[in-house]
Amino acid sequence: MTEAAAAELTRYTVDGRGSRLTVTAYASGMLSAFGHNPVVAAREISGEVRFSPDRLDAATVQCRVAARSLAVQNDVSDKDKREMERQMFDEVLEVSKYPDITYDGSSTTIQSVAEGRLRGELDGRLSLHGVTRGQRISVQVFVMGDTLRAQGETTLRQTDFGIKLVSAVGGGLKINDEVKCTFDILVRKVA
């Protein structure tokens, strides 16, 4: 995007307190009926959006999640939660090597659906576990004065990002490759 085009867009920053990102993994295997579908939520989300209702095709998104801020949401014992988070941080995401998860979206096909409501697709680059790949995200955006709220979901395959699939109980309980990411991101206009 040229500097002139960027100047036409309004700058917004992510409100981490008003935003939510959850990732749901699905269990399989002989013992999956006794296991959990792990759900984790990000506690630290930051980023920037550049947007103008007159230039929907030029919108850009930059979002960062601190990998260590992911927390297990399942109703499990504290001991199980600590073990699930230890395994997620140390063996799955390897947060000491890959502390950030980022998404840079720069290609949009967004259309106005109704007054203050937009719907479309965002194409961008997801960087996770040291691997960067293209990732399309379906999004619905609500324009509310000086704030925007973006909601949607996408799926991704962990192995596409070099992530080792985890199992427990001698392989009787496994986490599937595909996970679902759901987001509700609030951004506020920069004064």
Buried (B, 14 or more C-beta within 10 A) or exposed (E): BEEEBEEEBBBBEBBBEBBBBBBBBBBBBEBBEEBBBBBBBBBBBBBBBBBEEEBBEBBBBBBBBBBBBBBBBEEBEEEEBEBBBEBBBEEBBBBEEBEBBBBBBBBBEBEBEEEEEBBBBBEBEBBBBEEEEEBBBEBBBBBEEEBBBBBBBBEBEBEBBEBEEBBBEEEEBBBBBEBBBBBBBBBBBEE
